[in-house]
Amino acid sequence: MYTVKVAKECGCFRKSDLKNNQTFENKDDALLSAINMCNTMNAEFCQKHEFSVKEEGNNIVILVDERAKSTCCGGGHCS
């Protein structure tokens, strides 16, 4: 059995329909689910956090980190 775990449930995660600690019969299904969850979280959540996937034995962990703050003013001339 493989388990997809979210390391830290942020407020956006708790408000979403996503589930923590999902179990799967094989690694490929668990990894695919974790990647899809991670992509959804990065695209649809509030952008305060950044999510990534890490394998730890029979666990696939979705890590939560503070998103780096941009120094761009948004005026289109900073690049």
PDB file with one MODEL, atoms N, CA, C and O in Angstrom:
MODEL        1
ATOM      1  N   MET A   1       0.836  -1.189   0.000  1.00  0.00           N
ATOM      2  CA  MET A   1       0.000   0.000   0.000  1.00  0.00           C
ATOM      3  C   MET A   1       0.879   1.250   0.000  1.00  0.00           C
ATOM      4  O   MET A   1       1.933   1.296   0.634  1.00  0.00           O
ATOM      5  N   TYR A   2       0.416   2.249  -0.722  1.00  0.00           N
ATOM      6  CA  TYR A   2       1.090   3.544  -0.781  1.00  0.00           C
ATOM      7  C   TYR A   2       0.106   4.615  -0.321  1.00  0.00           C
ATOM      8  O   TYR A   2      -1.089   4.539  -0.606  1.00  0.00           O
ATOM      9  N   THR A   3       0.619   5.604   0.388  1.00  0.00           N
ATOM     10  CA  THR A   3      -0.233   6.653   0.930  1.00  0.00           C
ATOM     11  C   THR A   3       0.226   8.013   0.429  1.00  0.00           C
ATOM     12  O   THR A   3       1.418   8.322   0.444  1.00  0.00           O
ATOM     13  N   VAL A   4      -0.729   8.823  -0.014  1.00  0.00           N
ATOM     14  CA  VAL A   4      -0.458  10.211  -0.393  1.00  0.00           C
ATOM     15  C   VAL A   4      -0.824  11.066   0.810  1.00  0.00           C
ATOM     16  O   VAL A   4      -1.970  11.086   1.259  1.00  0.00           O
ATOM     17  N   LYS A   5       0.186  11.775   1.321  1.00  0.00           N
ATOM     18  CA  LYS A   5      -0.005  12.595   2.515  1.00  0.00           C
ATOM     19  C   LYS A   5       0.323  14.049   2.205  1.00  0.00           C
ATOM     20  O   LYS A   5       1.299  14.336   1.511  1.00  0.00           O
ATOM     21  N   VAL A   6      -0.484  14.956   2.713  1.00  0.00           N
ATOM     22  CA  VAL A   6      -0.183  16.377   2.647  1.00  0.00           C
ATOM     23  C   VAL A   6       0.501  16.721   3.965  1.00  0.00           C
ATOM     24  O   VAL A   6      -0.085  16.548   5.034  1.00  0.00           O
ATOM     25  N   ALA A   7       1.746  17.210   3.893  1.00  0.00           N
ATOM     26  CA  ALA A   7       2.543  17.440   5.091  1.00  0.00           C
ATOM     27  C   ALA A   7       1.892  18.438   6.042  1.00  0.00           C
ATOM     28  O   ALA A   7       1.923  18.257   7.260  1.00  0.00           O
ATOM     29  N   LYS A   8       1.311  19.480   5.487  1.00  0.00           N
ATOM     30  CA  LYS A   8       0.679  20.517   6.318  1.00  0.00           C
ATOM     31  C   LYS A   8      -0.581  20.969   5.596  1.00  0.00           C
ATOM     32  O   LYS A   8      -0.520  21.455   4.467  1.00  0.00           O
ATOM     33  N   GLU A   9      -1.719  20.807   6.250  1.00  0.00           N
ATOM     34  CA  GLU A   9      -2.994  21.208   5.654  1.00  0.00           C
ATOM     35  C   GLU A   9      -3.211  22.706   5.878  1.00  0.00           C
ATOM     36  O   GLU A   9      -3.569  23.130   6.976  1.00  0.00           O
ATOM     37  N   CYS A  10      -2.993  23.490   4.842  1.00  0.00           N
ATOM     38  CA  CYS A  10      -3.237  24.929   4.926  1.00  0.00           C
ATOM     39  C   CYS A  10      -4.744  25.186   4.862  1.00  0.00           C
ATOM     40  O   CYS A  10      -5.523  24.263   4.622  1.00  0.00           O
ATOM     41  N   GLY A  11      -5.144  26.407   5.070  1.00  0.00           N
ATOM     42  CA  GLY A  11      -6.554  26.760   5.041  1.00  0.00           C
ATOM     43  C   GLY A  11      -7.206  26.453   3.712  1.00  0.00           C
ATOM     44  O   GLY A  11      -8.341  25.978   3.678  1.00  0.00           O
ATOM     45  N   CYS A  12      -6.518  26.714   2.621  1.00  0.00           N
ATOM     46  CA  CYS A  12      -7.073  26.424   1.296  1.00  0.00           C
ATOM     47  C   CYS A  12      -7.323  24.935   1.127  1.00  0.00           C
ATOM     48  O   CYS A  12      -8.332  24.530   0.549  1.00  0.00           O
ATOM     49  N   PHE A  13      -6.396  24.113   1.634  1.00  0.00           N
ATOM     50  CA  PHE A  13      -6.575  22.664   1.532  1.00  0.00           C
ATOM     51  C   PHE A  13      -7.792  22.229   2.330  1.00  0.00           C
ATOM     52  O   PHE A  13      -8.606  21.445   1.841  1.00  0.00           O
ATOM     53  N   ARG A  14      -7.925  22.728   3.551  1.00  0.00           N
ATOM     54  CA  ARG A  14      -9.053  22.335   4.396  1.00  0.00           C
ATOM     55  C   ARG A  14     -10.389  22.752   3.785  1.00  0.00           C
ATOM     56  O   ARG A  14     -11.395  22.075   3.995  1.00  0.00           O
ATOM     57  N   LYS A  15     -10.416  23.854   3.034  1.00  0.00           N
ATOM     58  CA  LYS A  15     -11.647  24.322   2.396  1.00  0.00           C
ATOM     59  C   LYS A  15     -11.947  23.580   1.088  1.00  0.00           C
ATOM     60  O   LYS A  15     -13.071  23.632   0.590  1.00  0.00           O
ATOM     61  N   SER A  16     -10.952  22.897   0.538  1.00  0.00           N
ATOM     62  CA  SER A  16     -11.114  22.220  -0.754  1.00  0.00           C
ATOM     63  C   SER A  16     -11.767  20.853  -0.575  1.00  0.00           C
ATOM     64  O   SER A  16     -12.009  20.400   0.544  1.00  0.00           O
ATOM     65  N   ASP A  17     -12.042  20.215  -1.700  1.00  0.00           N
ATOM     66  CA  ASP A  17     -12.596  18.863  -1.696  1.00  0.00           C
ATOM     67  C   ASP A  17     -11.490  17.798  -1.705  1.00  0.00           C
ATOM     68  O   ASP A  17     -11.786  16.603  -1.735  1.00  0.00           O
ATOM     69  N   LEU A  18     -10.231  18.220  -1.679  1.00  0.00           N
ATOM     70  CA  LEU A  18      -9.117  17.271  -1.703  1.00  0.00           C
ATOM     71  C   LEU A  18      -9.028  16.537  -0.375  1.00  0.00           C
ATOM     72  O   LEU A  18      -9.389  17.079   0.670  1.00  0.00           O
ATOM     73  N   LYS A  19      -8.548  15.305  -0.422  1.00  0.00           N
ATOM     74  CA  LYS A  19      -8.444  14.455   0.764  1.00  0.00           C
ATOM     75  C   LYS A  19      -6.994  14.150   1.090  1.00  0.00           C
ATOM     76  O   LYS A  19      -6.178  13.922   0.197  1.00  0.00           O
ATOM     77  N   ASN A  20      -6.681  14.146   2.378  1.00  0.00           N
ATOM     78  CA  ASN A  20      -5.354  13.783   2.856  1.00  0.00           C
ATOM     79  C   ASN A  20      -5.334  12.292   3.188  1.00  0.00           C
ATOM     80  O   ASN A  20      -6.381  11.690   3.426  1.00  0.00           O
ATOM     81  N   ASN A  21      -4.154  11.707   3.201  1.00  0.00           N
ATOM     82  CA  ASN A  21      -3.935  10.311   3.585  1.00  0.00           C
ATOM     83  C   ASN A  21      -4.726   9.318   2.733  1.00  0.00           C
ATOM     84  O   ASN A  21      -5.358   8.399   3.254  1.00  0.00           O
ATOM     85  N   GLN A  22      -4.680   9.517   1.435  1.00  0.00           N
ATOM     86  CA  GLN A  22      -5.317   8.577   0.515  1.00  0.00           C
ATOM     87  C   GLN A  22      -4.386   7.387   0.294  1.00  0.00           C
ATOM     88  O   GLN A  22      -3.173   7.555   0.170  1.00  0.00           O
ATOM     89  N   THR A  23      -4.953   6.199   0.248  1.00  0.00           N
ATOM     90  CA  THR A  23      -4.140   5.000   0.042  1.00  0.00           C
ATOM     91  C   THR A  23      -4.397   4.412  -1.339  1.00  0.00           C
ATOM     92  O   THR A  23      -5.497   4.503  -1.884  1.00  0.00           O
ATOM     93  N   PHE A  24      -3.344   3.802  -1.889  1.00  0.00           N
ATOM     94  CA  PHE A  24      -3.381   3.211  -3.224  1.00  0.00           C
ATOM     95  C   PHE A  24      -2.671   1.865  -3.195  1.00  0.00           C
ATOM     96  O   PHE A  24      -1.769   1.641  -2.388  1.00  0.00           O
ATOM     97  N   GLU A  25      -3.084   0.983  -4.075  1.00  0.00           N
ATOM     98  CA  GLU A  25      -2.494  -0.353  -4.168  1.00  0.00           C
ATOM     99  C   GLU A  25      -1.089  -0.328  -4.759  1.00  0.00           C
ATOM    100  O   GLU A  25      -0.252  -1.157  -4.402  1.00  0.00           O
ATOM    101  N   ASN A  26      -0.821   0.628  -5.672  1.00  0.00           N
ATOM    102  CA  ASN A  26       0.504   0.642  -6.295  1.00  0.00           C
ATOM    103  C   ASN A  26       1.076   2.060  -6.326  1.00  0.00           C
ATOM    104  O   ASN A  26       0.362   3.056  -6.211  1.00  0.00           O
ATOM    105  N   LYS A  27       2.374   2.097  -6.486  1.00  0.00           N
ATOM    106  CA  LYS A  27       3.121   3.349  -6.437  1.00  0.00           C
ATOM    107  C   LYS A  27       2.739   4.293  -7.574  1.00  0.00           C
ATOM    108  O   LYS A  27       2.624   5.500  -7.360  1.00  0.00           O
ATOM    109  N   ASP A  28       2.541   3.762  -8.771  1.00  0.00           N
ATOM    110  CA  ASP A  28       2.227   4.610  -9.925  1.00  0.00           C
ATOM    111  C   ASP A  28       0.931   5.388  -9.711  1.00  0.00           C
ATOM    112  O   ASP A  28       0.868   6.582 -10.004  1.00  0.00           O
ATOM    113  N   ASP A  29      -0.105   4.715  -9.199  1.00  0.00           N
ATOM    114  CA  ASP A  29      -1.369   5.393  -8.944  1.00  0.00           C
ATOM    115  C   ASP A  29      -1.227   6.464  -7.866  1.00  0.00           C
ATOM    116  O   ASP A  29      -1.792   7.552  -7.983  1.00  0.00           O
ATOM    117  N   ALA A  30      -0.474   6.151  -6.823  1.00  0.00           N
ATOM    118  CA  ALA A  30      -0.251   7.114  -5.735  1.00  0.00           C
ATOM    119  C   ALA A  30       0.511   8.330  -6.247  1.00  0.00           C
ATOM    120  O   ALA A  30       0.154   9.466  -5.938  1.00  0.00           O
ATOM    121  N   LEU A  31       1.548   8.093  -7.018  1.00  0.00           N
ATOM    122  CA  LEU A  31       2.360   9.182  -7.546  1.00  0.00           C
ATOM    123  C   LEU A  31       1.563  10.060  -8.506  1.00  0.00           C
ATOM    124  O   LEU A  31       1.669  11.285  -8.463  1.00  0.00           O
ATOM    125  N   LEU A  32       0.776   9.443  -9.361  1.00  0.00           N
ATOM    126  CA  LEU A  32      -0.058  10.200 -10.289  1.00  0.00           C
ATOM    127  C   LEU A  32      -1.080  11.052  -9.533  1.00  0.00           C
ATOM    128  O   LEU A  32      -1.300  12.210  -9.886  1.00  0.00           O
ATOM    129  N   SER A  33      -1.688  10.499  -8.521  1.00  0.00           N
ATOM    130  CA  SER A  33      -2.648  11.243  -7.716  1.00  0.00           C
ATOM    131  C   SER A  33      -1.977  12.423  -7.017  1.00  0.00           C
ATOM    132  O   SER A  33      -2.525  13.525  -7.001  1.00  0.00           O
ATOM    133  N   ALA A  34      -0.803  12.202  -6.442  1.00  0.00           N
ATOM    134  CA  ALA A  34      -0.079  13.264  -5.740  1.00  0.00           C
ATOM    135  C   ALA A  34       0.320  14.385  -6.699  1.00  0.00           C
ATOM    136  O   ALA A  34       0.199  15.562  -6.361  1.00  0.00           O
ATOM    137  N   ILE A  35       0.784  14.033  -7.867  1.00  0.00           N
ATOM    138  CA  ILE A  35       1.173  15.048  -8.854  1.00  0.00           C
ATOM    139  C   ILE A  35      -0.039  15.860  -9.291  1.00  0.00           C
ATOM    140  O   ILE A  35       0.036  17.084  -9.408  1.00  0.00           O
ATOM    141  N   ASN A  36      -1.152  15.181  -9.531  1.00  0.00           N
ATOM    142  CA  ASN A  36      -2.372  15.895  -9.915  1.00  0.00           C
ATOM    143  C   ASN A  36      -2.859  16.818  -8.801  1.00  0.00           C
ATOM    144  O   ASN A  36      -3.266  17.951  -9.060  1.00  0.00           O
ATOM    145  N   MET A  37      -2.815  16.330  -7.558  1.00  0.00           N
ATOM    146  CA  MET A  37      -3.204  17.167  -6.420  1.00  0.00           C
ATOM    147  C   MET A  37      -2.291  18.386  -6.309  1.00  0.00           C
ATOM    148  O   MET A  37      -2.758  19.508  -6.113  1.00  0.00           O
ATOM    149  N   CYS A  38      -1.010  18.157  -6.435  1.00  0.00           N
ATOM    150  CA  CYS A  38      -0.017  19.228  -6.334  1.00  0.00           C
ATOM    151  C   CYS A  38      -0.255  20.279  -7.417  1.00  0.00           C
ATOM    152  O   CYS A  38      -0.218  21.478  -7.140  1.00  0.00           O
ATOM    153  N   ASN A  39      -0.496  19.838  -8.636  1.00  0.00           N
ATOM    154  CA  ASN A  39      -0.761  20.778  -9.737  1.00  0.00           C
ATOM    155  C   ASN A  39      -2.030  21.587  -9.471  1.00  0.00           C
ATOM    156  O   ASN A  39      -2.057  22.796  -9.701  1.00  0.00           O
ATOM    157  N   THR A  40      -3.071  20.927  -8.990  1.00  0.00           N
ATOM    158  CA  THR A  40      -4.321  21.616  -8.655  1.00  0.00           C
ATOM    159  C   THR A  40      -4.092  22.645  -7.559  1.00  0.00           C
ATOM    160  O   THR A  40      -4.556  23.780  -7.658  1.00  0.00           O
ATOM    161  N   MET A  41      -3.381  22.250  -6.522  1.00  0.00           N
ATOM    162  CA  MET A  41      -3.128  23.147  -5.394  1.00  0.00           C
ATOM    163  C   MET A  41      -2.312  24.363  -5.832  1.00  0.00           C
ATOM    164  O   MET A  41      -2.612  25.484  -5.422  1.00  0.00           O
ATOM    165  N   ASN A  42      -1.288  24.158  -6.656  1.00  0.00           N
ATOM    166  CA  ASN A  42      -0.465  25.272  -7.126  1.00  0.00           C
ATOM    167  C   ASN A  42      -1.250  26.212  -8.040  1.00  0.00           C
ATOM    168  O   ASN A  42      -0.996  27.416  -8.053  1.00  0.00           O
ATOM    169  N   ALA A  43      -2.185  25.679  -8.791  1.00  0.00           N
ATOM    170  CA  ALA A  43      -2.945  26.492  -9.753  1.00  0.00           C
ATOM    171  C   ALA A  43      -4.147  27.186  -9.122  1.00  0.00           C
ATOM    172  O   ALA A  43      -4.468  28.315  -9.494  1.00  0.00           O
ATOM    173  N   GLU A  44      -4.816  26.535  -8.178  1.00  0.00           N
ATOM    174  CA  GLU A  44      -6.107  27.031  -7.709  1.00  0.00           C
ATOM    175  C   GLU A  44      -6.109  27.626  -6.303  1.00  0.00           C
ATOM    176  O   GLU A  44      -7.041  28.347  -5.947  1.00  0.00           O
ATOM    177  N   PHE A  45      -5.098  27.344  -5.507  1.00  0.00           N
ATOM    178  CA  PHE A  45      -5.088  27.875  -4.147  1.00  0.00           C
ATOM    179  C   PHE A  45      -4.621  29.331  -4.158  1.00  0.00           C
ATOM    180  O   PHE A  45      -4.303  29.864  -5.221  1.00  0.00           O
ATOM    181  N   CYS A  46      -4.574  29.976  -3.002  1.00  0.00           N
ATOM    182  CA  CYS A  46      -4.390  31.428  -2.867  1.00  0.00           C
ATOM    183  C   CYS A  46      -3.013  31.957  -3.261  1.00  0.00           C
ATOM    184  O   CYS A  46      -2.813  33.171  -3.267  1.00  0.00           O
ATOM    185  N   GLN A  47      -2.079  31.105  -3.581  1.00  0.00           N
ATOM    186  CA  GLN A  47      -0.724  31.488  -4.005  1.00  0.00           C
ATOM    187  C   GLN A  47       0.179  31.897  -2.847  1.00  0.00           C
ATOM    188  O   GLN A  47       1.288  32.375  -3.084  1.00  0.00           O
ATOM    189  N   LYS A  48      -0.259  31.724  -1.608  1.00  0.00           N
ATOM    190  CA  LYS A  48       0.597  31.994  -0.448  1.00  0.00           C
ATOM    191  C   LYS A  48       1.648  30.889  -0.295  1.00  0.00           C
ATOM    192  O   LYS A  48       2.763  31.135   0.166  1.00  0.00           O
ATOM    193  N   HIS A  49       1.268  29.660  -0.694  1.00  0.00           N
ATOM    194  CA  HIS A  49       2.156  28.514  -0.565  1.00  0.00           C
ATOM    195  C   HIS A  49       2.489  27.923  -1.929  1.00  0.00           C
ATOM    196  O   HIS A  49       1.791  28.135  -2.921  1.00  0.00           O
ATOM    197  N   GLU A  50       3.580  27.175  -1.932  1.00  0.00           N
ATOM    198  CA  GLU A  50       3.985  26.433  -3.118  1.00  0.00           C
ATOM    199  C   GLU A  50       4.070  24.961  -2.720  1.00  0.00           C
ATOM    200  O   GLU A  50       4.595  24.638  -1.655  1.00  0.00           O
ATOM    201  N   PHE A  51       3.567  24.083  -3.554  1.00  0.00           N
ATOM    202  CA  PHE A  51       3.461  22.670  -3.222  1.00  0.00           C
ATOM    203  C   PHE A  51       4.349  21.848  -4.143  1.00  0.00           C
ATOM    204  O   PHE A  51       4.472  22.145  -5.331  1.00  0.00           O
ATOM    205  N   SER A  52       4.970  20.808  -3.584  1.00  0.00           N
ATOM    206  CA  SER A  52       5.818  19.912  -4.360  1.00  0.00           C
ATOM    207  C   SER A  52       5.643  18.484  -3.843  1.00  0.00           C
ATOM    208  O   SER A  52       5.124  18.273  -2.747  1.00  0.00           O
ATOM    209  N   VAL A  53       6.078  17.512  -4.635  1.00  0.00           N
ATOM    210  CA  VAL A  53       5.904  16.100  -4.314  1.00  0.00           C
ATOM    211  C   VAL A  53       7.254  15.477  -3.984  1.00  0.00           C
ATOM    212  O   VAL A  53       8.254  15.735  -4.654  1.00  0.00           O
ATOM    213  N   LYS A  54       7.265  14.642  -2.927  1.00  0.00           N
ATOM    214  CA  LYS A  54       8.486  13.942  -2.527  1.00  0.00           C
ATOM    215  C   LYS A  54       8.123  12.511  -2.146  1.00  0.00           C
ATOM    216  O   LYS A  54       7.138  12.272  -1.448  1.00  0.00           O
ATOM    217  N   GLU A  55       8.927  11.568  -2.612  1.00  0.00           N
ATOM    218  CA  GLU A  55       8.728  10.165  -2.247  1.00  0.00           C
ATOM    219  C   GLU A  55       9.488   9.864  -0.966  1.00  0.00           C
ATOM    220  O   GLU A  55      10.661  10.213  -0.835  1.00  0.00           O
ATOM    221  N   GLU A  56       8.814   9.211  -0.017  1.00  0.00           N
ATOM    222  CA  GLU A  56       9.441   8.781   1.231  1.00  0.00           C
ATOM    223  C   GLU A  56       8.979   7.354   1.529  1.00  0.00           C
ATOM    224  O   GLU A  56       7.985   7.150   2.226  1.00  0.00           O
ATOM    225  N   GLY A  57       9.698   6.382   1.001  1.00  0.00           N
ATOM    226  CA  GLY A  57       9.311   4.987   1.188  1.00  0.00           C
ATOM    227  C   GLY A  57       7.972   4.707   0.527  1.00  0.00           C
ATOM    228  O   GLY A  57       7.809   4.933  -0.672  1.00  0.00           O
ATOM    229  N   ASN A  58       7.015   4.216   1.303  1.00  0.00           N
ATOM    230  CA  ASN A  58       5.681   3.931   0.780  1.00  0.00           C
ATOM    231  C   ASN A  58       4.763   5.138   0.881  1.00  0.00           C
ATOM    232  O   ASN A  58       3.560   5.020   0.650  1.00  0.00           O
ATOM    233  N   ASN A  59       5.302   6.272   1.217  1.00  0.00           N
ATOM    234  CA  ASN A  59       4.525   7.507   1.292  1.00  0.00           C
ATOM    235  C   ASN A  59       4.940   8.452   0.174  1.00  0.00           C
ATOM    236  O   ASN A  59       6.123   8.609  -0.128  1.00  0.00           O
ATOM    237  N   ILE A  60       3.949   9.070  -0.424  1.00  0.00           N
ATOM    238  CA  ILE A  60       4.183  10.151  -1.375  1.00  0.00           C
ATOM    239  C   ILE A  60       3.694  11.394  -0.648  1.00  0.00           C
ATOM    240  O   ILE A  60       2.502  11.532  -0.371  1.00  0.00           O
ATOM    241  N   VAL A  61       4.622  12.302  -0.338  1.00  0.00           N
ATOM    242  CA  VAL A  61       4.307  13.453   0.501  1.00  0.00           C
ATOM    243  C   VAL A  61       4.227  14.712  -0.344  1.00  0.00           C
ATOM    244  O   VAL A  61       5.105  14.986  -1.163  1.00  0.00           O
ATOM    245  N   ILE A  62       3.163  15.474  -0.133  1.00  0.00           N
ATOM    246  CA  ILE A  62       3.041  16.783  -0.764  1.00  0.00           C
ATOM    247  C   ILE A  62       3.536  17.803   0.252  1.00  0.00           C
ATOM    248  O   ILE A  62       2.917  18.026   1.293  1.00  0.00           O
ATOM    249  N   LEU A  63       4.666  18.412  -0.078  1.00  0.00           N
ATOM    250  CA  LEU A  63       5.301  19.389   0.807  1.00  0.00           C
ATOM    251  C   LEU A  63       4.694  20.771   0.593  1.00  0.00           C
ATOM    252  O   LEU A  63       4.244  21.105  -0.503  1.00  0.00           O
ATOM    253  N   VAL A  64       4.690  21.555   1.646  1.00  0.00           N
ATOM    254  CA  VAL A  64       4.119  22.899   1.617  1.00  0.00           C
ATOM    255  C   VAL A  64       5.210  23.882   2.035  1.00  0.00           C
ATOM    256  O   VAL A  64       5.779  23.760   3.120  1.00  0.00           O
ATOM    257  N   ASP A  65       5.497  24.852   1.177  1.00  0.00           N
ATOM    258  CA  ASP A  65       6.489  25.886   1.473  1.00  0.00           C
ATOM    259  C   ASP A  65       5.887  27.258   1.200  1.00  0.00           C
ATOM    260  O   ASP A  65       4.983  27.403   0.378  1.00  0.00           O
ATOM    261  N   GLU A  66       6.401  28.259   1.902  1.00  0.00           N
ATOM    262  CA  GLU A  66       5.983  29.632   1.625  1.00  0.00           C
ATOM    263  C   GLU A  66       6.433  29.983   0.214  1.00  0.00           C
ATOM    264  O   GLU A  66       7.564  29.689  -0.172  1.00  0.00           O
ATOM    265  N   ARG A  67       5.567  30.596  -0.537  1.00  0.00           N
ATOM    266  CA  ARG A  67       5.902  31.024  -1.899  1.00  0.00           C
ATOM    267  C   ARG A  67       6.817  32.247  -1.813  1.00  0.00           C
ATOM    268  O   ARG A  67       6.583  33.148  -1.009  1.00  0.00           O
ATOM    269  N   ALA A  68       7.848  32.271  -2.637  1.00  0.00           N
ATOM    270  CA  ALA A  68       8.757  33.417  -2.681  1.00  0.00           C
ATOM    271  C   ALA A  68       7.984  34.646  -3.147  1.00  0.00           C
ATOM    272  O   ALA A  68       7.215  34.584  -4.106  1.00  0.00           O
ATOM    273  N   LYS A  69       8.194  35.735  -2.471  1.00  0.00           N
ATOM    274  CA  LYS A  69       7.520  36.976  -2.840  1.00  0.00           C
ATOM    275  C   LYS A  69       8.249  37.625  -4.010  1.00  0.00           C
ATOM    276  O   LYS A  69       9.477  37.703  -4.033  1.00  0.00           O
ATOM    277  N   SER A  70       7.481  38.081  -4.961  1.00  0.00           N
ATOM    278  CA  SER A  70       8.046  38.754  -6.127  1.00  0.00           C
ATOM    279  C   SER A  70       8.410  40.187  -5.776  1.00  0.00           C
ATOM    280  O   SER A  70       7.698  40.844  -5.017  1.00  0.00           O
ATOM    281  N   THR A  71       9.515  40.671  -6.326  1.00  0.00           N
ATOM    282  CA  THR A  71       9.888  42.055  -6.121  1.00  0.00           C
ATOM    283  C   THR A  71       9.395  42.933  -7.270  1.00  0.00           C
ATOM    284  O   THR A  71       9.635  44.141  -7.290  1.00  0.00           O
ATOM    285  N   CYS A  72       8.703  42.312  -8.225  1.00  0.00           N
ATOM    286  CA  CYS A  72       8.184  43.048  -9.364  1.00  0.00           C
ATOM    287  C   CYS A  72       7.010  43.895  -8.938  1.00  0.00           C
ATOM    288  O   CYS A  72       6.173  43.457  -8.148  1.00  0.00           O
ATOM    289  N   CYS A  73       6.943  45.104  -9.457  1.00  0.00           N
ATOM    290  CA  CYS A  73       5.853  46.029  -9.111  1.00  0.00           C
ATOM    291  C   CYS A  73       4.596  45.771  -9.954  1.00  0.00           C
ATOM    292  O   CYS A  73       3.534  46.326  -9.671  1.00  0.00           O
ATOM    293  N   GLY A  74       4.720  44.935 -10.981  1.00  0.00           N
ATOM    294  CA  GLY A  74       3.562  44.625 -11.819  1.00  0.00           C
ATOM    295  C   GLY A  74       3.351  45.594 -12.962  1.00  0.00           C
ATOM    296  O   GLY A  74       2.377  45.470 -13.705  1.00  0.00           O
ATOM    297  N   GLY A  75       4.244  46.555 -13.115  1.00  0.00           N
ATOM    298  CA  GLY A  75       4.077  47.548 -14.163  1.00  0.00           C
ATOM    299  C   GLY A  75       4.584  47.116 -15.537  1.00  0.00           C
ATOM    300  O   GLY A  75       4.425  47.851 -16.512  1.00  0.00           O
ATOM    301  N   GLY A  76       5.189  45.936 -15.624  1.00  0.00           N
ATOM    302  CA  GLY A  76       5.645  45.425 -16.902  1.00  0.00           C
ATOM    303  C   GLY A  76       7.034  45.883 -17.319  1.00  0.00           C
ATOM    304  O   GLY A  76       7.479  45.556 -18.419  1.00  0.00           O
ATOM    305  N   HIS A  77       7.726  46.626 -16.474  1.00  0.00           N
ATOM    306  CA  HIS A  77       9.040  47.133 -16.855  1.00  0.00           C
ATOM    307  C   HIS A  77      10.178  46.572 -15.982  1.00  0.00           C
ATOM    308  O   HIS A  77      11.316  47.023 -16.108  1.00  0.00           O
ATOM    309  N   CYS A  78       9.899  45.625 -15.125  1.00  0.00           N
ATOM    310  CA  CYS A  78      10.912  45.107 -14.210  1.00  0.00           C
ATOM    311  C   CYS A  78      11.795  44.023 -14.837  1.00  0.00           C
ATOM    312  O   CYS A  78      12.837  43.697 -14.269  1.00  0.00           O
ATOM    313  N   SER A  79      11.423  43.464 -15.965  1.00  0.00           N
ATOM    314  CA  SER A  79      12.206  42.370 -16.523  1.00  0.00           C
ATOM    315  C   SER A  79      13.326  42.834 -17.411  1.00  0.00           C
ATOM    316  O   SER A  79      14.068  42.013 -17.949  1.00  0.00           O
TER     317      SER A  79
ENDMDL
END
